[in-house]
Amino acid sequence: MEVGDSVSGTLKKSFNEKVLPALKPAIAEERGSLEELVYTMIQNSVEVYKGYVDDLRNTDNAWMETVTMNFHDETGEILGNFEFEVEADACGANWQEVSGHINLRNHQSFVLYKVAEVRNAYF
């Protein structure tokens, strides 16, 4: 986040910059309806974690902090139609099964554990 930005504003900006370009063209053309879906996701999100994260860039005088939000789409009605281009993985947007056995950085595993805790799920 930039100084003065809101969490919801940053989420919208990030979605528009990182996820929309990775969507298949037919889906991306529905940009207006996608923006409504993003708004719905943000409004129905749950804050999972806010604070310090262990990061290689941390120093004694500066450190990374994060706000992690969870958007849960139980029925697939909101996100179920999102299809990503094959090359989309290069920009970091893809669907992936979440498990405690995937290779992640420490703070990413911690955040997924917190999401599982909030959702009463096994991780």
C-alpha positions as CSV (number, residue, x, y, z in Angstrom):
1,M,0.0,0.0,0.0
2,E,1.1,3.5,-0.6
3,V,0.8,6.1,2.1
4,G,-2.8,7.3,2.3
5,D,-4.3,4.4,0.3
6,S,-7.1,2.3,1.7
7,V,-7.0,-1.5,1.8
8,S,-10.0,-1.7,-0.6
9,G,-8.4,0.8,-3.0
10,T,-5.2,-1.1,-3.1
11,L,-7.0,-4.4,-3.6
12,K,-8.9,-2.9,-6.6
13,K,-5.7,-1.5,-8.1
14,S,-3.8,-4.8,-7.6
15,F,-6.7,-6.8,-9.2
16,N,-6.8,-4.5,-12.2
17,E,-3.0,-4.5,-12.7
18,K,-2.3,-8.2,-12.0
19,V,-5.4,-10.3,-12.4
20,L,-7.3,-8.7,-15.3
21,P,-4.4,-8.9,-17.8
22,A,-4.0,-12.6,-17.0
23,L,-7.7,-13.5,-17.7
24,K,-8.7,-15.1,-21.0
25,P,-9.8,-12.4,-23.5
26,A,-13.5,-13.4,-23.5
27,I,-13.6,-12.9,-19.7
28,A,-11.5,-9.7,-19.7
29,E,-13.9,-8.1,-22.2
30,E,-16.6,-8.1,-19.4
31,R,-14.5,-5.6,-17.4
32,G,-17.5,-3.7,-16.1
33,S,-19.1,-6.8,-14.5
34,L,-15.6,-7.9,-13.3
35,E,-15.2,-4.6,-11.4
36,E,-18.6,-5.3,-9.8
37,L,-17.4,-8.8,-8.8
38,V,-14.3,-7.3,-7.3
39,Y,-16.3,-4.8,-5.3
40,T,-18.5,-7.7,-4.0
41,M,-15.4,-9.7,-3.0
42,I,-13.9,-6.7,-1.2
43,Q,-17.2,-6.0,0.7
44,N,-17.4,-9.7,1.7
45,S,-13.8,-10.1,2.8
46,V,-12.5,-11.0,6.2
47,E,-9.2,-9.7,7.6
48,V,-7.1,-12.7,8.4
49,Y,-3.9,-11.1,9.6
50,K,-2.4,-7.6,10.0
51,G,1.1,-6.9,11.1
52,Y,4.8,-7.9,10.9
53,V,6.0,-10.6,8.4
54,D,9.3,-12.3,8.3
55,D,11.0,-11.1,5.1
56,L,14.6,-11.0,3.8
57,R,14.3,-7.2,3.3
58,N,13.7,-6.6,7.0
59,T,16.3,-4.7,8.8
60,D,16.7,-3.2,12.4
61,N,15.3,0.1,11.1
62,A,12.7,-1.1,8.5
63,W,10.5,-4.1,8.2
64,M,7.6,-5.5,6.1
65,E,4.1,-5.5,7.4
66,T,1.0,-6.9,5.6
67,V,-2.7,-6.9,5.7
68,T,-4.2,-10.2,4.5
69,M,-7.8,-10.4,3.4
70,N,-9.7,-13.6,2.6
71,F,-12.4,-13.8,0.0
72,H,-14.3,-17.0,0.3
73,D,-16.5,-18.1,-2.6
74,E,-18.1,-21.3,-1.3
75,T,-20.4,-21.8,-4.4
76,G,-18.0,-20.6,-7.1
77,E,-20.6,-18.0,-8.2
78,I,-18.2,-15.1,-8.0
79,L,-14.8,-16.5,-9.1
80,G,-15.8,-19.7,-10.7
81,N,-15.9,-18.3,-14.3
82,F,-12.4,-16.8,-14.1
83,E,-10.1,-18.6,-16.5
84,F,-6.4,-17.6,-16.8
85,E,-4.2,-17.6,-19.9
86,V,-1.5,-20.3,-19.9
87,E,1.2,-17.6,-19.7
88,A,-0.6,-16.0,-16.7
89,D,1.5,-17.9,-14.3
90,A,4.4,-15.6,-15.2
91,C,2.5,-12.7,-13.6
92,G,1.5,-14.7,-10.5
93,A,-2.2,-15.2,-11.3
94,N,-3.3,-18.8,-11.3
95,W,-5.5,-21.3,-9.6
96,Q,-3.7,-23.6,-7.2
97,E,-4.8,-26.2,-4.7
98,V,-3.9,-25.1,-1.2
99,S,-2.2,-27.6,1.1
100,G,0.3,-27.6,3.9
101,H,2.6,-29.5,1.5
102,I,3.2,-26.8,-1.1
103,N,6.5,-25.0,-1.2
104,L,5.9,-21.5,0.1
105,R,7.8,-18.8,2.0
106,N,7.3,-18.9,5.8
107,H,5.0,-15.9,5.9
108,Q,2.9,-17.3,3.1
109,S,2.4,-20.6,4.9
110,F,1.6,-18.6,8.1
111,V,-1.1,-16.6,6.3
112,L,-2.7,-19.7,4.7
113,Y,-2.7,-21.4,8.1
114,K,-4.6,-18.3,9.5
115,V,-7.1,-18.5,6.6
116,A,-7.7,-22.2,7.4
117,E,-8.1,-21.3,11.1
118,V,-10.7,-18.6,10.2
119,R,-12.6,-21.1,7.9
120,N,-12.3,-24.0,10.3
121,A,-10.4,-26.0,7.6
122,Y,-7.5,-28.3,7.8
123,F,-4.1,-27.1,6.5
